[in-house]
């Protein structure tokens, strides 16, 4: 190998790991909307649902196929006419008995149940559309929750890092004091334990965050190892919703309620279709054209044809007789409709309880969030005062460490309360089947309205 080429290979070997490392740690800025859109684009379940939706839409736009007549075309050739094999002189091939035939016909069946059948096809399309939209909404909520959870976990890592740094600083100071005989063994052991505990908590939180991030990247279709910079959040605003008003306005639009109503409609259509098909007359219309050569003339004989048609009216009787299989089928269809109505009543009751519970929990969480913010403010002011006392030699380092830990704990609790509030807000948006942005926008409008009312009254 010549010298210049050898240098090139050496440069490649030296710098390729560095380039690969830089590529592996590439930072990507990810907004909330981008994350949702990427997840929607990558979802295999949504792609499959989209195929089903397209097929349902195709059928719903071609309802005429239900009454389209059935056409048939056939051609046949008798290459071996009927002849003895072992009797009457044995086998003899008769060319004059060769024959062919052409058949062309159509048939049409008419029954009052056709209307119910068409409506079932339209209902299937609407149900598939509802299922697709609901799946998209649920995936969006899931992605937003994961997005917010990762932001919270990342901020918590910074607080845990600060706690570890403070513990290590105290450990270094205690090491000097221990070496000089100014610190008891118990205090030295406690200092080591605090440091290792802080290191363990940070390492555990880092592992948990990395696992959650990897799962999140899989949903988005992003390569593992990508460093994500999250931007965006769900607005946190005070709760002013009246659950009864929300129930009245949004309950009929919930996907599960709409789906249950569609189930009742589908069962009623099935019942009507079964009843009409079993108890009402069916009109069958058919025609057929047939062409064959003249009998005994072989394949070269002149063509003869005939046209026939028939009109038949079938009147069912069995379904009118109590206890017959057809009669039991109709009774079963009626029972299924009644059961579906009871399921709707149960679903509405559960949905109302869920909406009331979420609205109540939002109110309670907002109160806890307000308290958590006050705790952070008090902890910050306490730490500032403790810092002044420590610098002036009036307080020990242990007191400073305790106040720092109090501030870290208050910040962590505030993060958890904020995440809980955002999660409840998203759950309420899902329970009402509305966009979370719409929900927060309505909330802001309601706050402005109430403030305007207060100003006008004063």
C-alpha positions in Angstrom: 0.0 0.0 0.0 1.5 3.4 -1.0 2.1 6.0 1.7 -0.6 8.6 0.8 -3.3 5.9 0.8 -2.1 4.6 4.1 -2.4 8.0 5.7 -6.0 8.3 4.5 -6.9 5.0 6.1 -5.2 6.0 9.3 -7.2 9.2 9.4 -10.4 7.3 8.7 -9.7 4.9 11.6 -8.8 7.7 14.0 -11.7 10.1 13.2 -14.6 7.6 12.4 -15.3 6.8 16.0 -15.4 10.6 16.8 -17.8 11.2 13.9 -20.0 8.3 15.0 -20.1 9.6 18.5 -21.1 13.1 17.4 -23.8 11.6 15.2 -25.0 9.4 18.1 -25.3 12.4 20.4 -27.0 14.7 17.9 -29.4 17.0 19.7 -32.9 17.4 18.2 -35.3 20.2 19.2 -38.7 18.6 19.6 -41.9 20.6 20.1 -45.1 19.2 21.5 -46.9 19.5 18.2 -44.0 17.9 16.3 -44.0 14.9 18.7 -47.7 14.3 18.2 -47.5 14.5 14.5 -44.5 12.2 14.3 -46.3 9.6 16.5 -49.4 9.8 14.3 -47.3 9.4 11.1 -45.4 6.4 12.6 -48.4 4.5 14.1 -48.9 1.1 12.5 -52.3 0.7 14.2 -53.5 4.0 12.7 -52.2 3.0 9.2 -54.1 -0.3 9.4 -57.2 1.5 10.7 -56.9 4.0 7.8 -57.0 1.0 5.3 -60.2 -0.2 6.9 -61.6 3.3 6.9 -60.9 3.6 3.2 -62.5 0.3 2.4 -65.6 1.2 4.4 -65.8 4.6 2.7 -65.6 2.9 -0.7 -68.5 0.6 0.2 -70.6 3.4 1.7 -70.3 5.5 -1.5 -71.5 2.5 -3.7 -74.7 1.4 -2.0 -76.2 0.7 -5.5 -74.2 -2.5 -5.4 -76.8 -3.9 -2.9 -79.5 -3.9 -5.6 -77.2 -4.5 -8.6 -78.4 -7.6 -10.5 -76.3 -10.7 -10.8 -75.0 -11.4 -14.3 -73.5 -14.7 -15.5 -72.0 -15.8 -18.8 -70.9 -19.3 -19.5 -69.8 -21.4 -22.5 -69.5 -25.2 -22.8 -68.3 -27.8 -25.3 -69.4 -31.5 -25.3 -66.3 -33.1 -26.7 -67.3 -36.6 -25.9 -71.0 -37.3 -26.7 -72.8 -40.0 -24.7 -71.8 -43.4 -26.2 -71.6 -47.0 -24.9 -68.3 -48.3 -23.8 -68.7 -52.1 -23.2 -72.2 -52.8 -24.4 -74.2 -52.4 -27.6 -71.2 -52.9 -29.8 -68.7 -51.0 -27.7 -67.3 -47.5 -28.0 -68.1 -45.5 -31.1 -67.4 -41.8 -31.5 -70.2 -39.9 -33.2 -69.1 -36.5 -34.6 -72.6 -35.5 -35.3 -73.4 -35.6 -31.6 -70.8 -33.0 -30.7 -72.3 -29.9 -29.2 -71.6 -26.5 -27.6 -73.6 -24.0 -25.7 -73.6 -20.4 -24.7 -75.5 -19.0 -21.7 -76.1 -15.4 -20.7 -78.4 -14.4 -17.9 -79.1 -12.2 -15.0 -81.1 -12.4 -11.8 -82.4 -9.8 -9.4 -83.8 -10.4 -5.9 -85.9 -7.7 -4.2 -86.8 -7.6 -0.5 -87.8 -4.8 1.9 -84.7 -5.6 3.9 -82.4 -4.0 1.3 -83.0 -0.6 2.8 -81.7 -1.8 6.2 -78.8 -3.5 4.6 -77.7 -0.2 2.9 -78.0 1.7 6.2 -75.8 -0.9 7.9 -73.1 -0.2 5.3 -73.3 3.5 6.0 -73.3 2.9 9.7 -70.2 0.7 9.4 -68.4 3.6 7.7 -69.4 6.1 10.4 -68.3 3.6 13.1 -64.9 3.1 11.4 -64.5 6.8 11.1 -65.2 7.3 14.8 -62.8 4.5 15.7 -60.0 6.1 13.6 -60.6 9.6 15.1 -60.7 8.1 18.7 -57.5 6.1 18.2 -55.8 9.3 16.9 -57.0 11.3 19.9 -55.9 8.6 22.4 -52.5 8.4 20.8 -52.2 12.2 20.9 -53.0 12.2 24.6 -50.6 9.3 25.3 -47.7 11.2 23.5 -48.4 14.4 25.3 -48.4 12.7 28.7 -45.1 11.0 27.9 -43.7 14.3 26.6 -44.6 16.2 29.8 -43.4 13.3 32.0 -40.0 13.3 30.3 -39.7 17.1 30.9 -40.6 16.6 34.5 -38.1 13.7 34.9 -35.3 15.8 33.2 -35.9 18.7 35.6 -35.9 16.3 38.5 -32.5 15.1 37.4 -31.1 18.5 37.7 -32.5 18.8 41.3 -31.0 15.4 42.2 -27.7 16.5 40.7 -27.7 19.6 42.9 -28.4 17.4 46.0 -25.5 15.1 45.1 -23.2 18.1 44.6 -24.1 19.5 48.0 -23.7 16.1 49.6 -20.2 15.7 48.0 -19.2 19.1 49.2 -20.2 18.3 52.7 -18.4 14.9 52.5 -15.2 16.7 51.5 -15.5 19.1 54.4 -16.3 16.2 56.8 -13.3 14.2 55.5 -11.0 17.0 56.6 -12.7 17.3 59.9 -12.6 13.5 60.4 -8.9 13.4 59.6 -8.2 16.1 62.1 -10.3 14.4 64.8 -12.9 17.1 64.8 -15.8 14.8 63.7 -17.2 11.8 65.3 -17.3 8.4 63.5 -21.1 8.4 63.5 -21.3 11.8 61.8 -18.6 10.7 59.3 -20.6 7.6 58.5 -23.8 9.6 58.1 -22.1 11.9 55.7 -20.9 9.0 53.6 -24.3 7.5 53.6 -26.0 10.7 52.6 -23.6 11.1 49.6 -24.1 7.5 48.4 -27.8 7.8 48.8 -27.9 10.9 46.7 -25.7 9.2 44.1 -28.0 6.2 44.1 -31.1 8.3 43.7 -29.6 10.2 40.8 -28.4 7.0 39.0 -31.8 5.4 39.5 -33.6 8.5 38.1 -31.2 8.6 35.2 -31.9 5.0 34.3 -35.6 5.5 34.6 -35.5 8.6 32.4 -33.4 6.8 29.8 -35.8 3.9 29.6 -38.8 6.2 29.3 -37.0 8.2 26.6 -36.1 5.1 24.6 -39.7 4.0 24.6 -40.8 7.5 23.6 -38.4 7.6 20.7 -39.7 4.2 19.5 -43.2 5.7 19.3 -41.9 8.7 17.3 -39.8 6.5 15.0 -36.5 8.3 16.1 -33.2 6.5 16.4 -32.1 5.5 19.9 -29.4 7.6 21.3 -30.7 10.8 20.0 -30.5 13.7 22.5 -33.9 15.4 22.7 -34.4 19.0 23.7 -38.1 19.3 24.7 -39.9 22.6 24.1 -43.6 23.2 24.8 -46.0 22.4 27.5 -49.7 22.3 28.5 -50.9 25.5 30.0 -51.7 25.4 33.7 -54.8 27.5 34.6 -57.2 27.5 37.5 -60.2 25.2 37.2 -63.5 26.9 36.7 -65.5 24.2 35.0 -69.0 23.2 36.1 -69.1 19.4 35.7 -72.9 19.3 35.1 -72.5 21.8 32.3 -69.7 19.8 30.8 -71.8 16.7 30.9 -74.7 18.4 29.2 -72.5 19.8 26.4 -70.0 17.1 25.8 -71.4 13.7 27.0 -73.3 13.0 23.8 -70.1 13.5 21.8 -68.0 11.0 23.8 -66.7 8.3 21.5 -67.8 5.5 23.8 -71.3 7.0 24.0 -71.5 7.6 20.3 -70.2 4.1 19.7 -72.8 2.5 21.9 -75.6 4.5 20.2 -74.2 3.2 16.9 -74.3 -0.3 18.3 -77.9 0.1 19.1 -78.6 1.4 15.6 -76.7 -1.4 14.1 -78.6 -4.0 16.1 -81.9 -2.4 15.2 -81.0 -2.5 11.6 -80.0 -6.1 11.9 -83.3 -6.8 13.6 -85.2 -5.1 10.8 -83.2 -6.8 8.2 -83.8 -10.2 9.8 -87.5 -9.5 10.3 -88.1 -8.2 6.8 -86.1 -11.0 5.2 -87.9 -13.7 7.2 -91.5 -12.4 7.2 -91.9 -10.4 4.0 -92.2 -11.7 0.4 -89.1 -11.8 -1.8 -89.4 -11.1 -5.5 -86.9 -12.9 -7.8 -86.6 -11.9 -11.4 -84.3 -13.9 -13.8 -83.8 -14.1 -17.5 -81.5 -16.4 -19.6 -80.4 -16.7 -23.2 -79.1 -20.0 -24.4 -77.4 -20.8 -27.8 -76.6 -24.3 -29.1 -76.2 -26.0 -32.5 -79.1 -28.0 -34.0 -79.5 -31.4 -32.5 -77.6 -34.1 -34.4 -75.8 -31.7 -36.6 -72.4 -31.6 -34.9 -70.3 -28.5 -34.4 -71.1 -27.2 -37.9 -74.8 -27.2 -37.5 -76.7 -23.9 -37.6 -77.0 -22.1 -34.3 -80.3 -22.3 -32.4 -81.1 -20.1 -29.4 -83.8 -19.5 -26.9 -84.7 -16.9 -24.4 -86.5 -17.5 -21.1 -87.5 -15.5 -18.1 -89.2 -16.1 -14.8 -90.7 -14.0 -12.0 -91.1 -15.7 -8.6 -92.6 -14.4 -5.4 -91.4 -16.3 -2.3 -93.6 -15.9 0.8 -92.1 -17.1 4.0 -94.3 -18.8 6.6 -92.0 -20.3 9.3 -91.1 -17.1 11.0 -94.8 -16.3 11.8 -95.1 -19.6 13.8 -94.1 -19.2 17.4 -91.2 -21.4 18.5 -89.7 -22.0 15.0 -86.0 -21.4 14.4 -86.7 -18.3 12.3 -89.1 -16.9 15.0 -86.5 -17.5 17.7 -83.9 -15.6 15.6 -86.2 -12.6 15.5 -86.8 -12.8 19.3 -83.0 -12.9 19.9 -82.5 -9.8 17.7 -85.1 -7.9 19.8 -83.3 -9.0 23.1 -79.9 -7.8 21.8 -81.4 -4.4 21.2 -82.8 -4.2 24.7 -79.4 -5.3 26.2 -77.6 -2.6 24.1 -79.9 0.1 25.5 -79.1 -1.0 29.0 -75.3 -0.9 28.1 -75.8 2.7 26.9 -77.4 3.6 30.2 -74.5 2.1 32.1 -72.0 3.8 29.9 -73.6 7.2 30.4 -73.6 6.7 34.1 -69.9 5.8 34.2 -69.1 8.7 31.9 -70.9 11.2 34.1 -69.1 9.9 37.2 -65.7 10.1 35.4 -66.3 13.7 34.3 -67.4 14.8 37.8 -64.4 13.0 39.3 -61.9 14.6 36.9 -63.4 18.1 37.4 -63.2 17.6 41.2 -59.7 16.3 41.2 -58.6 19.2 39.0 -59.9 21.6 41.6 -58.2 19.7 44.4 -54.9 19.4 42.5 -55.0 23.1 41.8 -55.2 23.8 45.5 -52.3 21.4 46.2 -50.4 23.1 43.4 -50.9 26.5 44.9 -49.6 25.2 48.3 -46.6 23.5 46.5 -45.7 26.9 45.0 -45.9 28.6 48.4 -43.7 25.9 49.8 -41.0 26.5 47.1 -41.2 30.3 47.8 -40.8 29.8 51.6 -38.0 27.2 51.1 -36.1 29.6 48.8 -36.3 32.5 51.3 -35.4 30.1 54.2 -32.3 29.0 52.2 -31.3 32.6 51.5 -31.5 33.4 55.2 -29.6 30.2 56.1 -26.9 31.1 53.6 -26.4 34.5 55.3 -26.3 32.9 58.7 -23.7 30.3 57.5 -21.5 33.0 55.9 -21.6 35.0 59.1 -20.6 31.9 61.1 -23.9 31.8 63.0 -25.1 28.5 61.5 -23.5 25.1 60.8 -23.1 23.6 57.4 -25.6 20.8 58.4 -28.3 23.4 58.7 -27.5 24.8 55.3 -27.6 21.3 53.8 -31.0 20.6 55.5 -32.5 23.8 54.0 -31.1 23.0 50.6 -32.6 19.5 50.8 -35.9 21.1 51.8 -35.8 23.3 48.7 -35.0 20.4 46.5 -37.9 18.4 48.0 -40.3 21.3 47.6 -39.3 21.8 43.9 -39.7 18.0 43.2 -43.2 18.0 44.8 -44.1 21.1 42.7 -43.0 19.3 39.6 -45.1 16.3 40.5 -48.1 18.5 41.2 -47.7 20.3 37.9 -47.5 17.0 36.1 -50.5 15.6 37.9 -52.5 18.7 37.0 -51.5 18.5 33.3 -52.3 14.8 33.2 -55.8 15.4 34.8 -56.4 18.2 32.3 -55.5 15.8 29.4 -57.7 13.1 30.9 -60.6 15.6 31.1 -60.1 16.6 27.5 -60.1 12.9 26.5 -63.2 12.3 28.6 -65.0 15.2 26.9 -63.6 14.2 23.4 -62.2 17.7 22.8 -58.8 19.1 21.9 -56.8 19.9 25.0 -56.0 23.3 23.4 -59.6 24.0 23.0 -60.2 23.1 26.7 -57.5 25.4 27.9 -58.6 28.1 25.5 -62.2 27.9 26.9 -60.7 28.0 30.4 -58.8 31.2 29.6 -62.0 32.8 28.1 -64.0 31.9 31.2 -61.3 33.4 33.5 -61.4 36.6 31.5 -65.2 36.7 31.6 -65.3 36.3 35.4 -62.6 38.9 35.9 -64.6 41.3 33.7 -67.7 40.6 35.8 -65.8 41.4 39.0 -64.5 44.6 37.5 -67.9 45.7 36.3 -69.5 44.9 39.7 -66.9 46.9 41.6 
